[in-house]
Amino acid sequence: MIQIVRADGVQEQALIADLRGRSAAVGEEINRAAAEIMEQVRTRGFDAVREYSLRFDKAEPREFTQSELEAAYNACDPELIRAMEHAAANIRDYNEHLLAKSLEWTSPDGGRVGRIVRGLIRVGIYVPGGTAAYPSSVLMNAVPAKVAGVEEIVMVTPPTANLNNAVLAAAKIAGVDRVIGVGGVQAVAALTFGAGFIPRVDKLVGPGNAFVAAAKRMAYGSLDIDMVAGPSEVLVIADETANPVYVAADLLSQAEHDRLASAILLTTSMALA
């Protein structure tokens, strides 16, 4: 249910205070839980990863075969496949134009100077899968890594019973080397320290829920990360001329990421609200 709050100098201030307070309390609890899981995986390895995967996702961590990716690709609507392949081509073209290149030249003093740019050896990609499916996250993270020359891309995603075919198909389209069904903090920890058949990576990218974001923050230093993304927040400011369908779409685009996401509309129009 969408809550409508009239800004009278009191109600909105109470709402803001509540959001801030909730964030602090939830953040402390999440950090504590994430730290415990990270430490358990660091000290106990795959046994801890397996226990947490069974507890939270009700499934064993496992690696998907190339034939399974092929089957998921074939099971998708051909129109969806065309759309994803078109998106992958656009992402590839964009990143090829932006690609940093190795350069070498002679300095005014006669010395040879320059820079060497090369891809990392192994990169992990976290793809959310708890509450929704995000094939776009696969394409937006894997395709640029391929362009950059990363030698091995390892994708992790929660091993839910209804794992979306589009996510696996996107992995095939983007050229992901390994797809492992494991999610949450335990996935971040496994890629940070290495656990069983799950390898340690040089860098971890991709969005996740608040627990994944906390784990990535803790992993930084042991490996590189892209950024701490999630839970999502969005503030849309709109007046009576705005299209409510577009406004709702903007709010939903962030609200879908996590139950803790905040999607807020600030408007002068009760009709729009």
N, C-alpha and C positions, 0 to 999 in steps of 0.2 A: 504494500500500500504506500503510495507517495504521500508524504507529509507536506502540507502547505503551511508555511509560517509567515504571518504578516509582520513586516519589519516595522515595529513601533518603538524601537529603542530598548525594548526589554526582551521580547520573545526571541529575536534573532541572536541576541547576545547570550541568552541562556542556551540556545542550540549550539552556538560556536563553542561555548565553554564545555558543553557535554561532549562534543566531538573531540576536543582537545584532551579532555580527561580520559575518555575511552581509549584514545590513541596511546596515551602514556601507559595506562594500565595493561592494555592488550600487548603493547610492545614489550614490556618487561616480562610478561608471561611467555611470549613467543621466543624472546631471546634466551630465556632460561631453558625452554624445551629444546630449542635448536642446538644450544651449546652442549647439552647432555648427549644428544644423538651424534653430534660431530665427534665428541670425545669417545663414545662407545665404538664408533666405526674406526676411529684412529687406532684404538688399542686392541679391538677384537676383530677388525676386518670384516670379511664377507659374512661371518656368522651374525654379526649385528645388523648388517644390511638386510639379510634375509629375515631376521626377526621383525624388524620394523616394517618391511614390505608386507609381510603376512599380517601384521597388526593393523596397519593403516589401509592397505590396498587389497588385502585378502588374496594375495597372489604371490607366487614365487618370482623373483627376478629372473629374467631370461632374455636371451638374445634372439632376435628375429632373423630368419634366414632370407636370403635374396629371393628365394621362391615364394616366401610369404609376402614380401614386398611386391613382387610381380602379381600375385593373386589379388592383393588389395588394389593395385593399380587397375587391373582388369575388372574389378568389381565396382569401380566408380563410374558414375554417369560420364559418358564421353564428353559432354559439354563442360563438365567440371574439370576433366583432364585437360581439355583445350585451354580453359581459363587459367589453370595453374601453370601450364607450359608457356602460355603467353606472358604471364606474370614473371616467371623465372627468366625468360628471355629479356624482358625489360630491366629486371634487377641486374642481370649479367651485363647488359650494355651500359647501364648507369655506372656500375662499379668499375668496369673496364676503363671508362673515361677518367675516373678519379684515381685509378691505381697509381700509387707511388712507385717510382722506378729507381733502380740503382744508377748512380751517376758518378763519374770520375773526370777530373780535369787537372790542369797544371795551374798552381797558384802563382801570383806575381813573383814569389821568391823562388820559383822553379820546382817546388815540391808537388808530389802527386797527392791530391786530396779528393774527398768525395764521401759517398755513403753507399752502403750495401743494404738493399731491401729484399727480404725473402720471407716466405710464409713460415709460420710456426710448424712444428712437427706434428703435434696432435692437439686438437681443439674439441672441447665438449659443448654440445648444444642442449640446453634444457628446453623441452617443449611441454607446456602445461597440458593436462588432460583430465583433471579431476571433475570439473563442472561443465566444461565445453571443449570443443576441438579447435585447434589453431594450426591448420596447415600453412597459414601465412607466416607463422613464426619459424617454421622449418625453412621456407624459401628465403625469408629475409635474413636468416643467419647463416644458412649453409651455402647459398650461392655466392655471396661475397667472400666467404672463406675459400671456396674453390678458386675464385678469380685471384685471390691473394697468393695462392700456391700452397695452402695448408696440405700437408702430406696425408693426414688421416683425420676424418671428422667422425666423432662418436656422438650419436644422438641418444638422449635418455628421455623417456616419457612414462608417466604412470601406467602400470600394467593392468588397467581396468578391464573388466569383462567386455565392455562395449567400446574398446579402443577403436577410434574412428579410422575407417579405410583411407580417408583423404589424407590423414596425417602420415600414414605409411606410404601412400602413393606420392606425396610431396617429397618424402625422403628419397624415393627412387628417382624422381624428376631432378632433384637438386644434387644427386650424386653422393649422398651420405654413405660413408663406408661401413659403419656399424650402427645398428639400431638396437638399443637395450631397453627392455621393459622394466624400468625402476624409476620411482619418482620421489618427491619430497626431499627433506633434509638428507635422508640416507643416500639419495642419488648424488647430491652435491658433495657429501662427505666421501663417497666412493670415488668420485672423479678427482677429488682433492688429494686423497691419500693412496688410492688404488685399493681394490678389494676383490679378491678372487679373479674372475674373468673380466671384471670391470677395470679398465686401465686408468692410471693417473694421467691427467691432461695438463697441457701448458697454460691453457686459458679456458674459462667457462663463460659462455654467453647465453642469453635468452631470458625471458621473463618467467615469473612464477608467483605463487601466493606469498603471503607475509612470512611464512616459515622458510620458504626457499630464498627470499630476499635476505632474511637474517643470516641464513647459512652462507650465502655468497659473501656477505660482509665479513663473516668470520673466516672464510676461506682465503680472502684476499691477503696476499703476502706469501702464502704457500703456493698459490698460482695467481694468474692475472684474471681479472673479470672485466666485463664490458661496463657495467654500471649496476647500481642497486635499483631494480625496477619492480615495483609492486609493494603493497597493494595499490591499485590505481586510484587516482583522484582526478576529477575534472570539474571545472566551474564554467558554466555557460552563462553569458550575460546577453539578454535578448529583450526587445521591446515588443509592442503589439504588431509590428510589421513582420516578425519572424514566422517562418513556417513551422508549426508545432511538430510536424512529422520529422523534419530535419533536426530540430532541437532534441526530440526524443531519441533519434538515432545516435546523435553525438553522446547523449547521456548513457545510452545502452552500450555503446562501444567500449566504455570503460567499466560500467557496472557489471558486465558479464565476466570480468576477469577474476573476481574474488568476492566472497560474501562480505569481506571487510572493505571493499572499495567504496569510495564516496563519490556520488554523482549529484551535483547541486546545480540548480537553475536559479539565477538571480534575475528577476523580471519586474517591470513596472506594470505588467498587465495580468490581472486576475483571469481574464479570458484565456490567455496563453497558458497560464499555470493549470 
